[in-house]
Amino acid sequence: MRILVVEDDQRTFEYVRKGLLEAGHVCDVLQDGTDALAHATREPYDVLVVDRMLPGLDGLSLVKALRSAAVKSPILFLTSVGGVDDRVDGLEAGGDDYLVKPFAFSELLARINALGRRPPPQSAAEKTKLAVLDLELDLVRRTCRRAGEEIELMPREFSLLEYLMRNEGRVITRTMLLERVWEFHFDPQTSVVETHISRLRAKIDKPFDHPLLHTVRNTGYSLHA
């Protein structure tokens, strides 16, 4: 899983990051709540681990802002603030779990794994159909339409578009596409991503008035109206 840890205590985040990496997870660490808000609304994560006491933006405010921004990733509070009212505040702010310091890493890992196994909080309609502006993707029938016009996609193009649509508005890097669409955990040193992006753009953008697939210079790609 790809996990974001938001923690300003160096000993704690180094301990957590080391353990998560050894368990086979990808782990990013940020120490400031404001930075974490900007990052987590741009990059998709499977689980977020958030401290309550943070510089810039406190943990409660961070989680509330993430939920307001439609970030649905499971969030675990990891904090020394452990009263009953504090736990309730954390869960009502949008947290999914709450672990009090000091903690055993084995318990933290078990809770993270449990959150990662949860199905995404989507309705039945959201699970089978995706839409951005007039672009529609039917995940059951495996069909694509824009402005009512059917678009024929190759299997890899369909998977690429599905991933971009599920992350509407977020910047998706080349590395993320290689991992999620091609299941490459290394750089194959080819232009496979660029080639498929070009083909996809020719099908879903060029025949229409409003482009949806945007290149973010030196960063990646973003699908949005």
N, C-alpha and C positions, 0 to 999 in steps of 0.2 A: 504493500500500500504506500501511497504518497501522503506523508504526514507533515503538518506544519505545527511546530512548537513555538508558542509565544511566551517567553520567560526571560526576565531580566537578571536573574541570579545566575552567574556564570557557572558555578559548581553544579547547580541543578540542571541547567540545560546541557552541559557537557556530559553529565551522567546519563540523562535521558537520551540524548542523541546517540551516544556510544551504544547503549543497550538496544535502541531501535535499529541501528545499522547492523548490529550483530544478529538481530532477529530477521534480517532480510528486507527491512523496510527502507524506503527513501525518506530522508528526514531533512527538512529545512528549519532553520531557527531564526526568529526575529525577536528583538528585545524591546521594541517600542510599539505601543498599541496603535498609534496613528499609521506607522509603517505597515503594520500587520493588516489593517483595514484596507489600505490601498493594494497590498499584495494579494490578499485572499479574495478580493473581488475581481482580480485579474487572472489568477492562476487557480486551476481546480485541484482540490485536495480530497482525499478519502476520509480523513479525520483531522480535526484541529484539537490541540491541547493548549489551553489558555490559562494563564495565571490571573488572579483577580487584581493584584497590585502591580500596575504597569505604568511606566512613564508615558507621557503623550496622551494616551487614552486608556482609561482603566478597563479591566477585563469585562465588567458588566456592560459598559457602554459600547465596547468593541463588539460583543456578541449581539447586542440589540441592533447595532448598525449593520452587522453582517446579515442578520435575519431580515432587516428592512430592505437590504439590497438583494434579497432572494437567494442568498447563499444557503444551500440546504445541507451542506456537509455536516456530519455529526460532530458535536463539540463537547469535549470533556474539560471541565474546570479542574486544574491542579493547583491547589492553593493552601496556604496556612490559615485562611479565614474559614473556620469550620463549624460555627454555630448553626443551630437548626434554621434560624431565620436567614442566615447567609446562604445555606444550601437552597432554601426555597427561592430566595432572590435569584440565585444562579440559574435554577431550572426554569423559573418564570421568565427570565431574560432571553431564554432560547437555548440554554445548555441541555445536553442529553444525559450527562453523567457528571458526578462530582466526587473528587478524591482529595482527601486532606493530607497535607504534609505533616510530619514525615510519612513516607510511604514505602512499600516494598515494590521494587520494579516489576516483579512477577505479577503483582496485582494490577499495576498500571498497564502492562502489556496485555493481560487477559481482558481488561476493560476496553482497550483500544481495539483488540481483535473482535470483541463482541460488537462494538459499534460499527466496525468495518463490514460485518456480516449482515447488518440490517439492510433491508431493501430501501431504495430511495423513496421519500415521501411524495409519491406521485399518484394522481388519479388514474383510473383505467384508461381514460382518453389520452392522458399525457404519455402513458406507456406505449401506446400503439400509433400515435400520430404526433408529429412535430411540425411547427409552422413558424416561419419568420417572414413578416410582411405577406406577400402573396405566394411565397414558396412553401410547398407542403410535402412532407415525407410520410408515407404510410409504411410503418415498420412491419405490419402483418402481410400486406399485399406486396411489399417491396416495390412500391411505385413512387414516383416523384412527379410533381406538377408545379408549374409556376404560371400564374394568371390563367389557370384552367387548362393550360397546355401541357400535355404529358411529355416528360423528358426521360429518355432512355439512358440509364446509368449502368456501367459495368460494376460488378460486385465490390471491387476495391473503391471505386468512386462513391458508391452508395455508403460504404462504411466511413469513408472520409467525410462525406457530407453529414452523415448522422452525428459523428463526433463534434463537428463544428457547430451544428445546430443545437446540440445538447449544451454547448458552452457559448451560446449566443452572447455577443458583446465582449467576450473575454479574448485576450490575446493568447493564441496557441502557438507555442514554439515548434520549430522543426523537430527537435528532440522528442517533444511530447507526442507529435504525430507518428514518429517512427516507433515509439513504444506502444501507443494505444491502437494504431491502425495496422501497422505492419508487424508488431510484436518484436521489433529489433531493440535490443538493449545495448547496442553499440552503433557507431556511425558507419554505415556501409560504404561511405565515400562515393556515393552516386547521387544523381539528381532525381531520384525516384519521387521525392515529395514535390519538388518544383514541377516535374512533368505532370503529375496527377492534379496538382492545383491548377495548372494551366488548362488541362483538359476539362476540369470541372467548371472553371470560370467560363470557358467557351460555351458550355451547355446551359448554365443557370444564370449567367449575367449578360453576355454579349448580345443575345437576341432581344434583350429587354431594356427598358428605359432606366431603371434604377439599379445600380450595382449593389450587390450584397456581400460579396467576398472581397475583402480588402487586405492588401499587403501592408504590414507594419514594418517599416524599414529597419533592418538589422535586428529584428526581433522575431517576427513570425507572421501569423495571419489571424484575421478576425472576421466573423460572419455577423453582420448586423445591418439593419435598415439605415 
